[in-house]
Amino acid sequence: MTEFTFESQGTMTYLVYAISEEDTVDTMCLGMLTNNKIPGLAPAIFTQMDATKYIKYNVSAKISVKQFFEGAVNKKRLLGVFNGIVDAMLSAEDYMIDTNSILLDLNYIFADVSTCETVLVCLPISEQSLCGDLANFFKSIMFSTQFDQTENCDHVAKIINYLNSTPVFSLNDFKAVLDSLKGTANTVAQSTVQSTVQPKAQPAQQKVVQTNAVQQSTTQQTPQQVTVKQSVQQTSQQKPNVDQQPIKSNVEVPPAQTASSQPKTTDKQISFFYLLQHYNKENKELYDAQKAAKKGGKGQANVPVVSTQPQKQSQNPGFAVPGASSNSGFAIPGQKTPSEKTQQSQVQPVQNQAGNQQPKAQQSTQPTYSTPTQPAYAAPLQPQGSSASYGETTVLGGGGKIGETTVLGATSAEVQVQPHLIRTKNNERINLNKPVFRIGKEKSYVDYFVSDNSAVSRSHCNIISRDGQYFIVDTNSTNHTYVNGGMIQSNVETQLSHGTKIRLANEDFEFNLY
C-alpha cells in the first residue's frame, strides 16, 4: 500500500509522497497537476531534496472522509462527498488524466467540514492502478455508513437502488441521480412550505369571523345579564340584613350582666379604716360584700372582683373552665383563645380574695371535659421571638438533616469521575463523553464549539478514547496543535496523560483524567 506522511509548513498542511527508485512517474499527468487547478483534485507541487523527490498535496483545513463520516451522516455530507468524487473523475477525463491514478481510499479523500466540498489525490505513478471499481466503492460507503435518522432517508434508498439496478456504471448517469436528489430536496421544501402556509390562512380567517360573531352575540346579551346580576346582587345584599338579627340576639349581654348592674370597681380593697375615712353607701356595700366573701357567706356569689366570670357561669352553669368559648362548655388543653390572657389575669385576684376556692374547682373539672381527639398534654409553646433548636447540624445544600457535622467540599464520592478538558481562558470544564470528540468552530460538525476564537480551525482536532487511553489528533488545522509546548504532526495520534497541556492555535487547555 502506498505510504503518505503529513507535513506542516507555516499555516499549510501537506500530504507528502516520497517517490522511490522503483516508481515510474507519469510526467504528463504530473505536469497537468502542478500547472493547473483541476476541480475535485488536490493541488500538487513537485519538490526534490538531495536525491529524494517528493509530491506534496495541499490539504490545509480539510479532514479525511473517514473522519468526516464518523458518527451519523446527514444528506448534505453524503451528497457533497459523492459529488466531489464524481466531479474529480469527470475533471480528470477532461484533462486527459488516467482515472486509475486517483486514490479511492477514504483516508486520502479530504472534505471541508463547512461546505462539504471534496478533493481527491491523484498519484502520477505509471503501471499502478489505484482507482478500482467505482460502483463497488460507492456501495461499500453506503453499507458501512450510519445515516442520520432524524431526517428523511429516501435519498439513501434511491442511491442504493441505482447502484444495484445498473449493469454498467456511468459517471454521467450517477451525476444526474445526485443532481436530481439535490433538486428534489429544494422542490419538496418549497412545495411543503406553500402547502403548509396556504391552508392555514383560511382557518385563521374563520377563527377571526367566529370570534367576532361570538363577541357580537355576547354584547347583545349583556343587558339582560346585567339586569339579572343586579337582581341577584340586590337579593344577596338583603339576605345579610335578615340573618344579622338572630346573630345580634345571641350576642346580646343578659340584663343581669349589663354595665349598669355590675359594680364599677372590680379589684378595689376596702378596709375598715378606709371605710371610716371615706364613708358612703357604695363603699359600705363593697365592704359588706368583701366581708361576706371572706366568711364564706351568702355574699360570695355577688363578689365584684371577677367581672366576666358570672357571664361564663350563666351561659355554662356548673362548668367555669378557663379558655372555653362562649358557645361550648369544653376547654381544649393547650389551645389558645383570644380571652386567655384576660381570664388568667382575672383568676389570680380570685385566688387572693376568695381563698383559692373557685380556681381549685376549675382545675378539678378541666381534665374531666377534655375532648378525646386532642392529646392529654399540649406541646410546650415556644417563646415569641426565639428560634427553635433541634439539636442537629444542618447540611448546607444537602436537603436534609443528619446527626453529624458535614465537612464542606467533601462530596468527591458523589462526583462522577470522567476525563475532561479545562479551558484555561475561562476555567470551563469540557467532558469527553464520546469515543471521538471533535473540537473546532464549525458548530454543525464539532462536539465542542469554539465561538470566540477565530484562530481555531473549523475542525481543529479530535480526542480519541481507546481501551482506557486517550489520544489527540490534529485534523489539518491552520494554526496547528501543540502538546506540552511541542507541535504535533497532523493526523498522527499523540497520547495524553493526566495534566497534559494542550494548545489549539493560541487557545490553551489542560487534559485531566479525574
BELMO-V103040 format. One record per residue. N is the residue number from 1. RES is the residue in one letter. PHI is phi in whole degrees, -180 to 180 (NA if undefined). PSI is psi as a letter, one per 40 degrees, with the letter a starting at -180 (NA if undefined). OMEGA is omega in degrees with one decimal (* if undefined). Layout:
N;RES;PHI;PSI;OMEGA
N;RES;PHI;PSI;OMEGA
//
This chain:
1;M;NA;i;-179.8
2;T;-65;h;-178.0
3;E;-106;h;178.5
4;F;-124;i;172.4
5;T;-131;i;179.3
6;F;-110;i;-178.6
7;E;-137;h;179.9
8;S;-109;h;177.1
9;Q;-129;h;-176.1
10;G;65;b;178.5
11;T;-95;e;-176.7
12;M;-102;i;174.5
13;T;-122;h;-175.6
14;Y;-122;i;168.5
15;L;-93;h;-168.8
16;V;-112;h;173.5
17;Y;-123;h;178.4
18;A;-92;h;-178.2
19;I;-77;h;179.5
20;S;-89;i;-179.3
21;E;-71;d;-179.5
22;E;-80;e;-176.8
23;D;-79;i;174.6
24;T;-111;h;-173.6
25;V;-86;h;173.0
26;D;-83;h;-173.3
27;T;-66;d;179.3
28;M;-66;d;178.0
29;C;-64;d;179.3
30;L;-65;d;177.8
31;G;-65;d;177.6
32;M;-63;d;-178.0
33;L;-70;d;-174.4
34;T;-81;d;-176.5
35;N;-104;e;-177.0
36;N;-135;i;173.2
37;K;-102;g;-173.1
38;I;-90;h;179.4
39;P;-61;h;177.2
40;G;89;e;179.3
41;L;-114;i;-179.3
42;A;-69;h;177.8
43;P;-62;h;-175.3
44;A;-126;i;173.5
45;I;-131;i;-178.8
46;F;-113;h;179.3
47;T;-132;i;178.1
48;Q;-141;h;177.0
49;M;-126;h;-173.1
50;D;60;b;-178.7
51;A;-100;e;-176.4
52;T;-100;h;179.2
53;K;-107;i;-176.7
54;Y;-132;i;168.3
55;I;-117;h;-176.7
56;K;-115;h;-179.6
57;Y;-113;h;-178.8
58;N;-80;h;179.0
59;V;-123;f;-177.5
60;S;-62;i;176.4
61;A;59;f;175.8
62;K;-132;i;179.0
63;I;-119;i;178.9
64;S;-69;i;179.6
65;V;-66;d;175.9
66;K;-61;d;175.1
67;Q;-71;d;-177.6
68;F;-67;d;-177.7
69;F;-97;e;174.3
70;E;-74;h;-176.3
71;G;88;a;-179.1
72;A;-78;h;-177.9
73;V;-106;h;179.1
74;N;-91;i;-175.1
75;K;-66;d;-178.0
76;K;-62;d;-179.6
77;R;-67;d;-177.3
78;L;-63;d;-179.2
79;L;-67;d;178.3
80;G;-63;d;179.8
81;V;-69;d;-178.7
82;F;-64;d;177.2
83;N;-64;d;177.9
84;G;-65;d;178.8
85;I;-67;d;-179.8
86;V;-65;d;178.9
87;D;-63;d;179.2
88;A;-65;d;179.3
89;M;-67;d;179.4
90;L;-68;d;178.1
91;S;-67;d;178.4
92;A;-61;d;177.6
93;E;-66;d;179.2
94;D;-65;d;-178.5
95;Y;-97;e;176.5
96;M;55;f;177.0
97;I;-105;h;179.1
98;D;-67;h;-179.0
99;T;-69;e;177.7
100;N;-69;e;179.5
101;S;-89;e;179.1
102;I;-94;h;-178.1
103;L;-79;h;172.8
104;L;-100;g;179.1
105;D;-137;h;-176.7
106;L;-63;d;177.1
107;N;-74;d;-176.8
108;Y;-122;f;167.9
109;I;-113;h;-169.6
110;F;-116;i;-175.8
111;A;-131;i;173.3
112;D;-89;h;-174.3
113;V;-70;e;-179.5
114;S;-88;d;-175.8
115;T;-95;e;-176.9
116;C;64;e;174.8
117;E;-72;i;-171.5
118;T;-124;i;174.6
119;V;-127;i;179.3
120;L;-111;i;-178.5
121;V;-105;h;176.1
122;C;-107;h;-178.1
123;L;-106;h;-175.0
124;P;-78;g;178.1
125;I;-115;h;-177.8
126;S;-74;i;176.3
127;E;57;f;177.2
128;Q;-147;h;-179.1
129;S;-94;h;-177.7
130;L;-110;e;-171.1
131;C;-81;d;-176.9
132;G;83;a;-177.2
133;D;-85;h;-178.5
134;L;-68;d;-178.3
135;A;-61;d;178.6
136;N;-67;d;178.1
137;F;-65;d;178.2
138;F;-67;d;178.1
139;K;-63;d;-179.5
140;S;-62;d;176.9
141;I;-67;d;-177.2
142;M;-64;d;-175.5
143;F;-89;e;179.4
144;S;-109;e;-176.2
145;T;-105;i;174.2
146;Q;-94;h;-175.5
147;F;-98;i;-178.3
148;D;-73;h;-177.2
149;Q;-85;e;179.5
150;T;-83;e;179.2
151;E;-123;i;-179.8
152;N;-70;h;-176.5
153;C;-104;f;177.2
154;D;-65;d;-179.6
155;H;-63;d;178.6
156;V;-66;d;179.5
157;A;-65;d;-178.8
158;K;-69;d;178.9
159;I;-66;d;179.8
160;I;-64;d;179.1
161;N;-62;d;179.2
162;Y;-67;d;-177.7
163;L;-65;d;-179.4
164;N;-83;d;-174.7
165;S;-92;e;-176.6
166;T;-96;h;177.9
167;P;-69;d;179.9
168;V;-122;h;-177.3
169;F;-75;h;179.5
170;S;-127;h;179.1
171;L;-64;d;-179.0
172;N;-66;d;178.7
173;D;-66;d;179.4
174;F;-66;d;175.5
175;K;-63;d;178.2
176;A;-66;d;177.9
177;V;-64;d;179.8
178;L;-65;d;178.2
179;D;-66;d;178.5
180;S;-67;d;177.9
181;L;-66;d;177.8
182;K;-71;d;179.3
183;G;-72;d;179.5
184;T;-66;d;177.6
185;A;-64;d;179.6
186;N;-71;d;-179.0
187;T;-67;d;178.4
188;V;-65;d;179.3
189;A;-64;d;179.8
190;Q;-68;d;-179.3
191;S;-66;d;178.9
192;T;-68;d;177.4
193;V;-65;d;-179.6
194;Q;-67;d;-178.5
195;S;-69;d;-180.0
196;T;-85;d;-177.2
197;V;-83;d;-173.7
198;Q;-67;d;-179.3
199;P;-63;d;-176.3
200;K;-75;e;-178.0
201;A;-72;d;-177.5
202;Q;-69;d;176.3
203;P;-60;d;178.8
204;A;-65;d;178.1
205;Q;-67;d;178.7
206;Q;-63;d;179.1
207;K;-64;d;178.9
208;V;-65;d;179.3
209;V;-64;d;-179.8
210;Q;-64;d;179.8
211;T;-66;d;177.2
212;N;-65;d;179.3
213;A;-64;d;179.4
214;V;-64;d;179.9
215;Q;-66;d;178.7
216;Q;-66;d;-179.6
217;S;-64;d;179.7
218;T;-71;d;179.0
219;T;-70;d;177.6
220;Q;-73;d;-176.7
221;Q;-92;e;-176.3
222;T;-66;d;178.8
223;P;-61;d;178.2
224;Q;-66;d;179.8
225;Q;-65;d;179.5
226;V;-66;d;179.1
227;T;-65;d;178.1
228;V;-64;d;179.4
229;K;-63;d;180.0
230;Q;-65;d;179.3
231;S;-66;d;178.2
232;V;-66;d;178.9
233;Q;-65;d;178.9
234;Q;-65;d;179.0
235;T;-66;d;178.9
236;S;-69;d;178.0
237;Q;-76;d;179.8
238;Q;-77;d;-176.1
239;K;-64;d;179.8
240;P;-62;d;178.9
241;N;-65;d;179.5
242;V;-75;d;-175.5
243;D;-77;d;-176.7
244;Q;-75;d;-176.6
245;Q;-66;d;178.0
246;P;-64;d;178.8
247;I;-66;d;178.6
248;K;-66;d;-178.9
249;S;-67;d;178.8
250;N;-74;d;-176.6
251;V;-88;e;-175.6
252;E;-61;i;-179.2
253;V;-79;h;177.9
254;P;-59;i;-177.3
255;P;-61;d;-177.3
256;A;-71;e;-175.6
257;Q;-116;f;178.6
258;T;-72;i;-176.9
259;A;-66;d;-179.0
260;S;-72;d;-177.3
261;S;-85;e;-178.6
262;Q;-87;i;174.7
263;P;-65;i;-176.9
264;K;-73;d;-178.0
265;T;-105;h;-176.4
266;T;-110;d;-176.6
267;D;-123;f;-179.2
268;K;-86;h;179.8
269;Q;-94;h;-177.7
270;I;-114;h;176.4
271;S;-96;i;-179.2
272;F;-68;d;178.0
273;F;-67;d;178.0
274;Y;-66;d;-179.3
275;L;-66;d;179.6
276;L;-67;d;-179.5
277;Q;-76;d;-178.3
278;H;-124;g;-176.0
279;Y;-84;h;169.6
280;N;-157;i;-174.3
281;K;-69;d;-177.4
282;E;-69;d;178.3
283;N;-65;d;178.5
284;K;-65;d;178.9
285;E;-68;d;179.5
286;L;-67;d;179.8
287;Y;-64;d;178.8
288;D;-64;d;-179.0
289;A;-66;d;179.0
290;Q;-68;d;178.9
291;K;-66;d;178.4
292;A;-68;d;179.8
293;A;-67;d;178.1
294;K;-68;d;-179.8
295;K;-81;e;-178.1
296;G;74;f;-178.9
297;G;-85;a;-176.6
298;K;-73;d;-178.2
299;G;-75;e;-178.5
300;Q;-68;d;-179.4
301;A;-67;d;-178.3
302;N;-105;f;-179.5
303;V;-65;h;-176.4
304;P;-83;e;-175.4
305;V;-70;d;-178.6
306;V;-102;h;-174.5
307;S;-86;d;-175.8
308;T;-95;e;-177.7
309;Q;-65;d;177.3
310;P;-61;d;177.8
311;Q;-66;d;178.6
312;K;-63;d;-177.1
313;Q;-71;d;-179.7
314;S;-73;d;-179.3
315;Q;-81;d;179.2
316;N;-124;g;-174.4
317;P;-64;h;175.5
318;G;91;e;-177.9
319;F;-133;g;176.6
320;A;-96;g;-174.3
321;V;-107;h;178.0
322;P;-64;h;178.6
323;G;91;e;-178.9
324;A;-82;i;177.7
325;S;-77;i;-176.1
326;S;-76;e;-176.5
327;N;-100;e;-178.9
328;S;-138;i;-179.7
329;G;-100;e;-177.2
330;F;-118;h;178.0
331;A;-105;h;-179.8
332;I;-97;h;-178.6
333;P;-63;h;176.0
334;G;85;e;-178.8
335;Q;-99;h;-178.6
336;K;-85;i;174.0
337;T;-124;i;-179.5
338;P;-61;d;-176.1
339;S;-97;e;-174.9
340;E;-67;d;-178.3
341;K;-66;d;-179.9
342;T;-65;d;-178.5
343;Q;-70;d;179.4
344;Q;-66;d;178.9
345;S;-70;d;-179.5
346;Q;-86;d;-179.1
347;V;-73;d;-176.2
348;Q;-62;d;177.6
349;P;-64;d;179.7
350;V;-66;d;179.3
351;Q;-67;d;-178.9
352;N;-79;d;-172.6
353;Q;-98;d;-173.6
354;A;-100;e;173.9
355;G;74;f;176.7
356;N;60;f;-179.1
357;Q;-81;d;-175.7
358;Q;-71;d;177.2
359;P;-61;d;178.4
360;K;-64;d;177.6
361;A;-66;d;179.4
362;Q;-68;d;-178.2
363;Q;-68;d;-178.9
364;S;-77;d;-177.7
365;T;-91;e;-174.4
366;Q;-65;d;-179.5
367;P;-65;d;-177.2
368;T;-67;d;-173.0
369;Y;-109;f;174.1
370;S;-77;i;-176.4
371;T;-71;i;-177.0
372;P;-71;d;-177.4
373;T;-79;e;-178.7
374;Q;-94;i;177.4
375;P;-66;i;-176.8
376;A;-68;d;-179.2
377;Y;-129;h;-178.9
378;A;-80;i;177.7
379;A;-67;i;179.6
380;P;-62;h;-178.5
381;L;-78;h;179.3
382;Q;-81;h;177.6
383;P;-59;i;-177.3
384;Q;-67;h;179.5
385;G;90;e;178.9
386;S;-104;i;-179.1
387;S;-93;i;-178.7
388;A;-80;i;178.0
389;S;-119;h;-175.0
390;Y;-104;e;174.3
391;G;78;e;-178.4
392;E;-130;i;178.0
393;T;-92;h;179.0
394;T;-83;h;179.4
395;V;-80;h;179.0
396;L;-69;h;179.0
397;G;75;e;-177.4
398;G;-85;d;177.7
399;G;77;e;179.7
400;G;-165;a;-178.6
401;K;-121;i;172.2
402;I;-133;i;-176.1
403;G;-87;e;-177.9
404;E;-130;i;177.7
405;T;-83;h;-178.8
406;T;-95;h;178.3
407;V;-77;h;-179.1
408;L;-65;h;178.7
409;G;88;e;-179.8
410;A;-88;g;-178.4
411;T;-122;f;-177.3
412;S;-67;d;-179.5
413;A;-70;d;-178.1
414;E;-86;e;-177.7
415;V;-83;h;179.9
416;Q;-76;h;-179.8
417;V;-75;h;-176.6
418;Q;-155;h;176.9
419;P;-60;i;-174.3
420;H;-157;i;173.4
421;L;-111;i;173.4
422;I;-113;h;178.2
423;R;-80;h;-173.7
424;T;-64;d;-175.2
425;K;-62;d;-176.1
426;N;-135;e;-179.8
427;N;58;f;178.3
428;E;-76;h;178.4
429;R;-96;h;-178.5
430;I;-118;h;-179.4
431;N;-76;h;179.1
432;L;-92;g;-171.3
433;N;-105;e;179.2
434;K;-136;i;177.5
435;P;-60;d;174.6
436;V;-125;h;-176.0
437;F;-104;h;-174.6
438;R;-99;h;179.5
439;I;-129;h;178.8
440;G;175;a;-177.6
441;K;-115;e;171.8
442;E;-94;h;-169.7
443;K;-62;d;-177.0
444;S;-76;e;-174.7
445;Y;-118;d;-169.6
446;V;-84;i;176.0
447;D;-94;d;171.9
448;Y;-124;h;-173.0
449;F;-96;h;175.6
450;V;-94;h;-172.4
451;S;-97;e;-170.9
452;D;-116;f;178.9
453;N;-146;h;-177.7
454;S;-76;e;178.9
455;A;-77;e;178.4
456;V;-79;h;-178.9
457;S;-75;i;-178.9
458;R;-63;d;169.1
459;S;-126;g;-170.4
460;H;-89;d;-178.2
461;C;-157;i;174.3
462;N;-125;i;172.8
463;I;-112;h;-172.2
464;I;-110;h;174.5
465;S;-109;h;-178.8
466;R;-150;h;176.9
467;D;55;f;178.3
468;G;78;e;177.9
469;Q;-111;i;-175.6
470;Y;-125;h;-178.0
471;F;-133;i;175.9
472;I;-117;h;-178.6
473;V;-130;h;174.0
474;D;-80;h;-175.9
475;T;-101;g;176.2
476;N;56;f;-178.5
477;S;-71;i;-178.7
478;T;-73;d;-176.6
479;N;-104;e;167.5
480;H;71;i;-179.0
481;T;-124;h;-177.0
482;Y;-123;h;176.9
483;V;-121;h;-177.1
484;N;53;f;175.1
485;G;90;e;-178.7
486;G;-110;h;-179.8
487;M;-74;h;-179.8
488;I;-97;i;-179.3
489;Q;-79;i;-178.9
490;S;-66;i;176.1
491;N;60;f;174.9
492;V;-122;h;-177.1
493;E;-73;h;175.9
494;T;-121;h;-175.0
495;Q;-73;i;-179.9
496;L;-112;i;174.7
497;S;-129;i;-177.3
498;H;-63;h;179.4
499;G;90;e;-179.7
500;T;-67;h;177.3
501;K;-90;h;-178.2
502;I;-123;h;175.6
503;R;-128;h;174.8
504;L;-105;h;-172.3
505;A;61;b;176.0
506;N;-118;f;-179.6
507;E;-107;h;-174.4
508;D;-98;i;175.8
509;F;-137;i;174.2
510;E;-132;h;-179.6
511;F;-94;h;179.4
512;N;-131;i;176.9
513;L;-88;d;-178.2
514;Y;-151;NA;*
//
